[in-house]
Amino acid sequence: MRPGAGKSVPAEICSKDWWMMKRKYVFPAIIERDRINGKYTVVFPDLPGCSIEGEDFIQAYYWAGPRLAFHLYMMEREYEYIPEASDTSN
């Protein structure tokens, strides 16, 4: 199926450059432990709504990658703007 079949899609997305879209992303994550229930939460500050909670650190860390991938996949699928990652060098 061609990109955007059945939808009104901006012309630049239907051009040959659409296939050149960036497919590898790296975003910083923040991992926090809740002092009350002891669960860990991973948040991607550059992507509002992209977070996951785990019973322990390992579970939260393990599922953070797939959660990020799914979030980005859905953003691409809906032709939403994907921001550049924050600079963490300082």
All heavy atoms as an XYZ file, in Angstrom:
740
protein
N       0.851     -1.173      0.000
C       0.000      0.000      0.000
C       0.897      1.237      0.000
O       1.860      1.311      0.729
C      -0.889     -0.034      1.237
C      -1.812      1.146      1.352
S      -2.899      1.054      2.793
C      -4.285      0.274      2.053
N       0.554      2.212     -0.808
C       1.366      3.419     -0.882
C       1.160      4.289      0.356
O       0.135      4.175      1.027
C       1.052      4.209     -2.146
C      -0.322      4.800     -2.186
C      -0.500      5.604     -3.474
N      -1.854      6.038     -3.637
C      -2.444      7.010     -2.952
N      -1.777      7.650     -2.033
N      -3.699      7.337     -3.172
N       2.139      5.155      0.682
C       2.023      6.008      1.862
C       0.772      6.870      1.803
O       0.490      7.502      0.792
C       3.275      6.885      1.816
C       4.180      6.263      0.835
C       3.358      5.381     -0.050
N       0.034      6.885      2.880
C      -1.110      7.762      2.995
C      -2.316      7.362      2.166
O      -3.174      8.179      1.907
N      -2.372      6.117      1.719
C      -3.511      5.678      0.911
C      -4.809      5.897      1.678
O      -4.925      5.537      2.837
C      -3.354      4.208      0.552
N      -5.764      6.521      1.027
C      -7.048      6.757      1.657
C      -7.087      8.007      2.530
O      -8.071      8.288      3.169
N      -5.976      8.756      2.596
C      -5.917      9.972      3.405
C      -5.450     11.127      2.547
O      -4.827     10.940      1.518
C      -4.896      9.824      4.542
C      -5.259      8.894      5.633
C      -4.187      9.005      6.698
C      -4.472      8.096      7.868
N      -3.449      8.212      8.888
N      -5.731     12.317      3.005
C      -5.170     13.499      2.388
C      -3.787     13.704      2.992
O      -3.654     13.908      4.200
C      -6.060     14.710      2.674
O      -5.451     15.864      2.168
N      -2.756     13.588      2.186
C      -1.378     13.625      2.674
C      -0.649     14.793      2.014
O      -0.808     15.015      0.813
C      -0.657     12.301      2.323
C       0.777     12.329      2.795
C      -1.391     11.129      2.947
N       0.143     15.558      2.790
C       0.911     16.652      2.199
C       1.788     16.161      1.048
O       2.309     15.048      1.080
C       1.778     17.154      3.353
C       1.061     16.711      4.583
C       0.359     15.439      4.218
N       1.946     16.991      0.025
C       2.684     16.605     -1.176
C       4.116     16.184     -0.875
O       4.631     15.246     -1.486
C       2.682     17.759     -2.180
N       4.763     16.858      0.088
C       6.157     16.517      0.371
C       6.303     15.113      0.934
O       7.331     14.467      0.786
C       6.817     17.530      1.308
C       6.223     17.619      2.694
C       5.075     18.602      2.810
O       4.600     19.112      1.806
O       4.658     18.844      3.947
N       5.268     14.596      1.564
C       5.341     13.238      2.105
C       5.198     12.214      0.984
O       5.776     11.144      1.023
C       4.264     13.030      3.193
C       4.634     13.872      4.404
C       4.125     11.571      3.571
C       3.625     13.838      5.524
N       4.439     12.537     -0.051
C       4.238     11.616     -1.166
C       5.402     11.642     -2.151
O       5.474     10.800     -3.033
C       2.949     11.953     -1.904
S       1.489     11.555     -0.955
N       6.313     12.585     -1.998
C       7.440     12.662     -2.921
C       8.420     11.530     -2.654
O       8.322     10.809     -1.666
C       8.156     14.009     -2.770
O       8.874     14.036     -1.558
N       9.401     11.401     -3.534
C      10.395     10.335     -3.377
C      11.208     10.512     -2.091
O      11.746      9.560     -1.564
C      11.316     10.279     -4.578
C      12.182     11.508     -4.738
C      13.081     11.382     -5.921
C      13.930     12.642     -6.031
N      14.920     12.543     -7.052
N      11.285     11.747     -1.553
C      12.046     11.992     -0.331
C      11.393     11.365      0.897
O      12.024     11.219      1.926
C      12.223     13.493     -0.093
C      13.070     14.131     -1.177
O      13.908     13.415     -1.756
O      12.889     15.326     -1.428
N      10.118     11.010      0.783
C       9.433     10.391      1.920
C      10.166      9.129      2.360
O      10.268      8.835      3.534
C       7.994     10.042      1.531
C       7.247      9.456      2.667
C       6.630     10.145      3.655
C       7.039      8.084      2.960
N       6.039      9.281      4.541
C       6.274      8.005      4.133
C       7.412      6.898      2.336
C       5.887      6.806      4.692
C       7.027      5.702      2.891
C       6.271      5.675      4.059
N      10.710      8.394      1.415
C      11.386      7.132      1.735
C      12.735      7.378      2.399
O      13.337      6.452      2.924
C      11.559      6.301      0.472
C      10.234      6.005     -0.127
C       9.712      6.565     -1.262
C       9.238      5.130      0.382
N       8.450      6.085     -1.480
C       8.130      5.201     -0.481
C       9.157      4.299      1.493
C       6.970      4.457     -0.280
C       7.998      3.560      1.682
C       6.922      3.653      0.811
N      13.196      8.621      2.388
C      14.484      8.955      2.983
C      14.326      9.434      4.422
O      15.265      9.917      5.019
C      15.171     10.057      2.174
C      15.353      9.725      0.710
S      16.534      8.428      0.440
C      18.015      9.370      0.553
N      13.113      9.323      4.976
C      12.886      9.796      6.340
C      13.833      9.098      7.317
O      14.201      7.949      7.123
C      11.446      9.538      6.772
C      10.455     10.450      6.093
S       8.754     10.086      6.552
C       8.757     10.672      8.235
N      14.180      9.809      8.343
C      15.059      9.286      9.375
C      14.409      8.080     10.047
O      13.265      8.129     10.445
C      15.313     10.396     10.400
C      16.332     10.069     11.416
C      16.561     11.303     12.276
C      17.581     11.040     13.325
N      17.809     12.199     14.158
N      15.143      6.994     10.167
C      14.594      5.778     10.743
C      15.307      5.353     12.021
O      14.933      4.369     12.620
C      14.681      4.624      9.735
C      13.777      4.813      8.565
C      12.370      4.695      9.009
N      11.471      4.871      7.889
C      10.182      4.775      7.981
N       9.631      4.510      9.125
N       9.431      4.941      6.935
N      16.317      6.102     12.436
C      17.019      5.760     13.674
C      16.977      6.977     14.582
O      17.384      8.064     14.183
C      18.464      5.367     13.394
C      19.204      4.936     14.620
C      20.572      4.408     14.288
C      21.241      3.918     15.542
N      22.568      3.379     15.266
N      16.470      6.777     15.773
C      16.320      7.875     16.719
C      17.001      7.517     18.031
O      17.023      6.355     18.427
C      14.841      8.141     17.011
C      14.037      8.515     15.798
C      13.315      7.562     15.101
C      13.995      9.834     15.358
C      12.561      7.908     13.989
C      13.256     10.187     14.247
C      12.540      9.222     13.571
O      11.801      9.569     12.475
N      17.527      8.540     18.687
C      18.100      8.381     20.019
C      17.563      9.525     20.866
O      17.765     10.699     20.532
C      19.647      8.420     19.987
C      20.209      8.313     21.387
C      20.196      7.324     19.092
N      16.844      9.187     21.929
C      16.275     10.184     22.824
C      16.725      9.911     24.250
O      16.774      8.746     24.669
C      14.738     10.155     22.771
C      14.174     10.774     21.536
C      13.862      9.999     20.443
C      13.957     12.140     21.471
C      13.349     10.567     19.287
C      13.443     12.721     20.325
C      13.139     11.930     19.236
N      17.047     10.960     25.012
C      17.411     10.758     26.413
C      16.190     10.330     27.225
O      15.058     10.696     26.914
C      17.913     12.132     26.861
C      17.288     13.098     25.921
C      17.102     12.366     24.618
N      16.459      9.541     28.247
C      15.388      9.068     29.128
C      15.733      9.421     30.571
O      16.904      9.507     30.941
C      15.226      7.565     28.991
N      14.700      9.599     31.361
C      14.857      9.830     32.801
C      14.191      8.651     33.504
O      13.031      8.333     33.230
C      14.196     11.149     33.233
C      14.883     12.326     32.538
C      14.236     11.296     34.750
C      14.191     13.655     32.751
N      14.932      8.020     34.392
C      14.394      6.894     35.161
C      14.288      7.326     36.618
O      15.278      7.752     37.208
C      15.284      5.638     35.041
C      15.444      5.254     33.570
C      14.700      4.491     35.850
C      16.392      4.105     33.339
N      13.077      7.241     37.167
C      12.835      7.659     38.545
C      12.162      6.535     39.321
O      11.378      5.775     38.765
C      11.931      8.885     38.581
C      12.541     10.111     37.941
C      11.579     11.290     37.952
O      10.390     11.101     37.640
O      12.039     12.389     38.278
N      12.459      6.477     40.603
C      11.831      5.493     41.491
C      10.827      6.203     42.385
O      11.148      7.208     43.019
C      12.874      4.804     42.357
C      12.272      3.743     43.252
C      13.371      2.951     43.956
N      12.798      1.873     44.704
C      12.626      1.875     46.020
N      13.001      2.920     46.732
N      12.098      0.838     46.622
N       9.622      5.685     42.410
C       8.579      6.230     43.274
C       8.871      5.797     44.706
O       8.997      4.604     44.986
C       7.209      5.717     42.829
C       6.067      6.400     43.563
O       6.088      6.418     44.810
O       5.155      6.889     42.878
N       8.987      6.742     45.605
C       9.334      6.421     47.001
C       8.216      5.698     47.738
O       8.463      4.986     48.700
C       9.694      7.689     47.750
C      10.963      8.303     47.251
C      11.306      9.542     48.024
N      12.511     10.147     47.478
C      12.966     11.294     47.840
N      12.322     12.010     48.756
N      14.072     11.772     47.315
N       6.987      5.856     47.302
C       5.857      5.247     48.001
C       5.643      3.801     47.576
O       5.614      2.895     48.403
C       4.568      6.073     47.795
C       4.773      7.459     48.416
C       3.357      5.370     48.384
C       3.676      8.439     48.098
N       5.486      3.572     46.266
C       5.197      2.203     45.821
C       6.422      1.451     45.321
O       6.334      0.264     45.020
C       4.080      2.188     44.764
C       4.477      2.884     43.485
O       5.638      3.130     43.204
N       3.472      3.210     42.687
N       7.568      2.111     45.186
C       8.808      1.449     44.798
C       8.940      1.148     43.309
O       9.935      0.576     42.883
N       7.942      1.520     42.507
C       8.006      1.256     41.070
C       8.898      2.285     40.385
O       9.115      3.375     40.888
C       6.608      1.299     40.460
C       5.714      0.177     40.930
C       4.367      0.243     40.258
C       3.500     -0.911     40.739
N       2.196     -0.920     40.050
N       9.407      1.891     39.220
C      10.265      2.765     38.429
C       9.510      3.261     37.206
O       8.775      2.505     36.572
C      11.520      2.019     37.980
C      12.508      1.802     39.100
C      12.345      0.767     40.011
C      13.603      2.648     39.250
C      13.246      0.574     41.047
C      14.514      2.459     40.283
C      14.328      1.424     41.167
O      15.218      1.244     42.187
N       9.726      4.527     36.879
C       9.097      5.134     35.713
C      10.184      5.660     34.789
O      11.130      6.305     35.244
C       8.175      6.297     36.117
O       7.191      5.805     37.028
C       7.494      6.910     34.918
N      10.049      5.363     33.508
C      10.950      5.896     32.483
C      10.162      6.916     31.683
O       9.075      6.622     31.192
C      11.470      4.782     31.555
C      12.413      5.371     30.509
C      12.161      3.692     32.351
N      10.711      8.131     31.574
C      10.064      9.221     30.852
C      11.023      9.717     29.778
O      12.218      9.860     30.021
C       9.710     10.378     31.817
C       9.102     11.537     31.068
C       8.794      9.898     32.915
N      10.480      9.975     28.594
C      11.245     10.588     27.508
C      10.771     12.037     27.405
O       9.718     12.306     26.819
C      11.012      9.825     26.195
C      11.521      8.413     26.244
C      10.683      7.379     26.620
C      12.836      8.133     25.937
C      11.147      6.077     26.684
C      13.312      6.832     25.993
C      12.464      5.802     26.376
N      11.516     12.983     27.998
C      11.047     14.371     28.096
C      10.801     15.060     26.757
O       9.982     15.972     26.686
C      12.141     15.088     28.876
C      13.218     14.128     29.119
C      12.808     12.793     28.633
N      11.472     14.638     25.698
C      11.276     15.264     24.391
C       9.993     14.803     23.702
O       9.580     15.387     22.708
C      12.462     14.962     23.471
C      13.756     15.557     23.982
O      13.700     16.673     24.550
O      14.810     14.920     23.840
N       9.392     13.736     24.224
C       8.193     13.168     23.612
C       7.067     13.091     24.640
O       6.920     12.087     25.340
C       8.496     11.764     23.067
C       9.613     11.704     22.025
C      10.035     10.274     21.786
C       9.159     12.357     20.737
N       6.276     14.138     24.759
C       5.184     14.126     25.740
C       4.273     12.910     25.546
O       3.924     12.546     24.430
C       4.419     15.421     25.446
C       5.409     16.298     24.765
C       6.302     15.376     23.986
N       3.951     12.262     26.653
C       3.083     11.088     26.613
C       3.825      9.786     26.438
O       3.230      8.720     26.472
N       5.139      9.858     26.256
C       5.925      8.637     26.077
C       6.613      8.290     27.394
O       7.616      8.886     27.768
C       6.956      8.817     24.973
S       7.858      7.302     24.596
N       6.037      7.329     28.102
C       6.603      6.881     29.372
C       6.166      5.443     29.622
O       5.243      4.953     28.979
C       6.155      7.780     30.522
O       4.754      7.704     30.662
N       6.831      4.807     30.544
C       6.474      3.430     30.922
C       6.849      3.213     32.371
O       7.787      3.834     32.882
C       7.147      2.396     29.991
C       6.607      0.999     30.244
C       8.641      2.390     30.167
C       6.161      0.303     29.024
N       6.111      2.344     33.035
C       6.366      2.037     34.446
C       6.670      0.555     34.589
O       6.078     -0.278     33.918
C       5.128      2.391     35.266
C       5.344      2.269     36.756
C       4.110      2.708     37.527
O       3.235      1.848     37.745
O       4.037      3.893     37.879
N       7.622      0.254     35.476
C       7.974     -1.132     35.731
C       8.001     -1.427     37.224
O       8.188     -0.526     38.038
N       7.811     -2.684     37.563
C       7.834     -3.102     38.967
C       9.217     -2.909     39.589
O       9.337     -2.656     40.777
C       7.422     -4.570     39.099
C       5.978     -4.842     38.717
C       5.002     -4.188     39.677
O       5.270     -4.140     40.898
O       3.961     -3.706     39.189
N      10.269     -3.051     38.764
C      11.639     -2.843     39.247
C      12.441     -2.149     38.147
O      11.943     -1.919     37.048
C      12.293     -4.162     39.676
C      12.298     -5.219     38.577
O      12.314     -4.851     37.392
O      12.274     -6.411     38.922
N      13.689     -1.815     38.460
C      14.528     -1.084     37.510
C      14.711     -1.869     36.213
O      14.598     -1.315     35.122
C      15.892     -0.778     38.142
C      16.812     -0.049     37.207
C      16.753      1.330     37.099
C      17.728     -0.741     36.435
C      17.594      2.010     36.236
C      18.570     -0.075     35.558
C      18.506      1.309     35.457
N      15.000     -3.156     36.325
C      15.264     -3.985     35.150
C      14.050     -4.008     34.217
O      14.184     -3.862     33.002
C      15.652     -5.423     35.559
C      16.916     -5.420     36.419
C      15.817     -6.318     34.344
C      18.151     -4.910     35.722
N      12.866     -4.196     34.784
C      11.655     -4.232     33.965
C      11.417     -2.891     33.276
O      11.094     -2.849     32.083
C      10.450     -4.615     34.814
C       9.193     -4.802     33.996
C       7.978     -5.104     34.854
O       7.793     -4.482     35.898
N       7.173     -6.053     34.407
N      11.571     -1.802     34.001
C      11.372     -0.475     33.409
C      12.386     -0.222     32.294
O      12.031      0.253     31.213
C      11.481      0.596     34.486
N      13.635     -0.553     32.541
C      14.695     -0.372     31.548
C      14.440     -1.243     30.319
O      14.585     -0.807     29.188
C      16.048     -0.703     32.183
C      17.219     -0.563     31.262
C      17.803      0.677     31.047
C      17.759     -1.670     30.615
C      18.886      0.818     30.203
C      18.834     -1.542     29.759
C      19.398     -0.309     29.551
O      20.470     -0.166     28.713
N      14.041     -2.481     30.553
C      13.807     -3.443     29.477
C      12.689     -2.974     28.538
O      12.802     -3.093     27.318
C      13.455     -4.810     30.062
C      13.160     -5.871     29.036
C      14.192     -6.564     28.404
C      11.854     -6.186     28.685
C      13.924     -7.532     27.462
C      11.567     -7.151     27.745
C      12.610     -7.825     27.132
O      12.342     -8.784     26.196
N      11.604     -2.440     29.089
C      10.455     -2.049     28.279
C      10.535     -0.622     27.743
O       9.697     -0.215     26.933
C       9.155     -2.239     29.069
C       8.815     -3.686     29.176
C       8.916     -4.466     30.279
C       8.355     -4.544     28.129
N       8.538     -5.751     29.988
C       8.191     -5.826     28.675
C       8.065     -4.347     26.783
C       7.754     -6.908     27.910
C       7.634     -5.431     26.037
C       7.486     -6.685     26.605
N      11.533      0.149     28.158
C      11.657      1.530     27.691
C      11.916      1.596     26.180
O      11.316      2.410     25.481
C      12.751      2.257     28.450
N      12.794      0.755     25.682
C      13.113      0.745     24.249
C      11.905      0.437     23.379
O      11.587      1.194     22.449
N      11.201     -0.676     23.651
C      10.004     -0.966     22.858
C       8.925      0.113     22.970
O       8.228      0.406     21.996
C       9.506     -2.298     23.433
C      10.725     -2.938     23.992
C      11.570     -1.808     24.507
N       8.795      0.736     24.148
C       7.798      1.804     24.313
C       8.156      3.003     23.448
O       7.307      3.595     22.788
C       7.700      2.219     25.789
C       6.769      3.380     26.041
C       5.334      3.005     25.676
N       4.428      4.103     25.904
C       3.859      4.819     24.929
N       4.093      4.547     23.673
N       3.044      5.802     25.206
N       9.445      3.368     23.452
C       9.908      4.466     22.614
C       9.677      4.139     21.138
O       9.177      4.967     20.378
C      11.386      4.750     22.871
C      12.052      5.785     21.971
C      11.393      7.146     22.133
C      13.536      5.853     22.265
N      10.024      2.923     20.732
C       9.851      2.519     19.334
C       8.389      2.593     18.911
O       8.069      3.092     17.828
C      10.392      1.106     19.132
N       7.490      2.113     19.761
C       6.069      2.141     19.431
C       5.555      3.574     19.331
O       4.805      3.909     18.418
C       5.256      1.357     20.464
C       3.781      1.360     20.180
C       3.263      0.602     19.147
C       2.923      2.139     20.928
C       1.903      0.615     18.870
C       1.563      2.158     20.666
C       1.053      1.393     19.632
N       5.993      4.413     20.267
C       5.561      5.818     20.255
C       6.008      6.502     18.961
O       5.218      7.200     18.313
C       6.122      6.542     21.482
C       5.544      7.890     21.706
N       4.373      8.096     22.378
C       5.977      9.120     21.334
C       4.097      9.388     22.414
N       5.062     10.031     21.794
N       7.259      6.297     18.574
C       7.775      6.903     17.344
C       7.081      6.334     16.109
O       6.782      7.064     15.159
C       9.288      6.705     17.249
C      10.098      7.493     18.272
C      11.543      7.038     18.256
C       9.994      8.984     18.023
N       6.809      5.040     16.129
C       6.094      4.416     15.016
C       4.719      5.065     14.833
O       4.314      5.384     13.712
C       5.940      2.911     15.261
C       4.956      2.257     14.329
C       5.300      1.989     13.011
C       3.675      1.934     14.759
C       4.388      1.407     12.142
C       2.757      1.354     13.906
C       3.119      1.087     12.596
O       2.208      0.519     11.754
N       4.016      5.263     15.928
C       2.686      5.869     15.841
C       2.772      7.323     15.374
O       1.922      7.783     14.607
C       1.962      5.774     17.187
C       1.603      4.357     17.579
S       0.626      3.475     16.339
C      -0.906      4.380     16.402
N       3.801      8.035     15.808
C       3.969      9.420     15.353
C       4.226      9.463     13.847
O       3.659     10.289     13.139
C       5.102     10.109     16.111
C       4.768     10.400     17.562
S       6.119     11.202     18.431
C       5.961     12.880     17.811
N       5.092      8.561     13.353
C       5.364      8.498     11.922
C       4.110      8.101     11.154
O       3.814      8.657     10.101
C       6.487      7.511     11.624
C       7.857      8.039     11.901
C       8.950      7.083     11.453
O       8.645      5.915     11.119
O      10.108      7.502     11.454
N       3.397      7.148     11.674
C       2.186      6.647     11.003
C       1.135      7.744     10.851
O       0.427      7.803      9.848
C       1.619      5.490     11.814
C       0.399      4.879     11.220
C      -0.049      3.702     12.028
N      -1.416      3.388     11.665
C      -2.244      2.731     12.412
N      -1.859      2.289     13.589
N      -3.451      2.478     12.012
N       1.044      8.607     11.852
C       0.069      9.697     11.820
C       0.656     10.989     11.240
O       0.022     12.038     11.312
C      -0.465      9.958     13.235
C      -1.202      8.778     13.832
C      -2.438      8.390     13.033
O      -3.140      9.302     12.550
O      -2.687      7.181     12.881
N       1.873     10.914     10.695
C       2.558     12.057     10.099
C       2.716     13.202     11.088
O       2.604     14.370     10.725
C       1.842     12.533      8.829
C       1.706     11.435      7.805
C       0.477     10.843      7.567
C       2.819     10.988      7.106
C       0.352      9.822      6.639
C       2.704      9.960      6.180
C       1.468      9.388      5.950
O       1.353      8.377      5.040
N       2.965     12.870     12.349
C       3.210     13.886     13.369
C       4.679     14.285     13.335
O       5.550     13.496     12.985
C       2.863     13.350     14.759
C       1.387     13.091     14.969
C       1.102     12.557     16.351
O       1.867     12.851     17.288
O       0.107     11.832     16.486
N       4.930     15.509     13.748
C       6.299     16.016     13.812
C       7.062     15.296     14.923
O       6.589     15.217     16.051
C       6.280     17.527     14.072
C       7.639     18.094     14.346
C       8.575     18.232     13.323
C       8.001     18.472     15.634
C       9.830     18.746     13.575
C       9.258     18.988     15.892
C      10.165     19.126     14.866
O      11.416     19.621     15.114
N       8.242     14.773     14.588
C       9.104     14.142     15.581
C      10.243     15.112     15.863
O      11.033     15.414     14.973
C       9.641     12.784     15.093
C       8.465     11.836     14.845
C      10.634     12.203     16.088
C       8.841     10.508     14.253
N      10.327     15.621     17.092
C      11.345     16.627     17.411
C      12.748     16.025     17.473
O      12.918     14.821     17.604
C      10.927     17.128     18.792
C      10.227     15.971     19.408
C       9.527     15.272     18.267
N      13.723     16.916     17.367
C      15.099     16.500     17.577
C      15.304     16.220     19.057
O      14.661     16.836     19.904
C      16.073     17.590     17.115
C      16.085     17.795     15.628
C      16.628     16.609     14.861
O      17.604     15.993     15.323
O      16.060     16.292     13.806
N      16.197     15.319     19.379
C      16.491     15.002     20.775
C      17.218     16.163     21.447
O      17.952     16.910     20.804
C      17.345     13.748     20.858
N      16.999     16.303     22.738
C      17.684     17.331     23.525
C      19.181     17.050     23.569
O      19.607     15.906     23.549
C      17.161     17.339     24.961
O      15.810     17.673     24.989
N      19.948     18.116     23.678
C      21.395     17.979     23.814
C      21.708     17.657     25.275
O      21.367     18.420     26.173
C      22.077     19.273     23.395
C      23.583     19.196     23.454
O      24.129     18.073     23.537
O      24.223     20.255     23.411
N      22.331     16.527     25.518
C      22.664     16.108     26.883
C      24.140     16.211     27.187
O      24.617     15.675     28.176
C      22.200     14.656     27.122
O      22.861     13.812     26.185
C      20.707     14.527     26.974
N      24.895     16.913     26.325
C      26.338     16.976     26.491
C      26.789     17.865     27.652
O      27.917     17.761     28.100
C      27.000     17.446     25.210
O      26.564     18.740     24.878
N      25.935     18.748     28.160
C      26.379     19.633     29.232
C      25.917     19.177     30.575
O      25.116     18.501     30.913
C      25.918     21.070     28.990
C      24.431     21.169     28.706
O      23.677     20.214     28.881
N      24.034     22.315     28.241
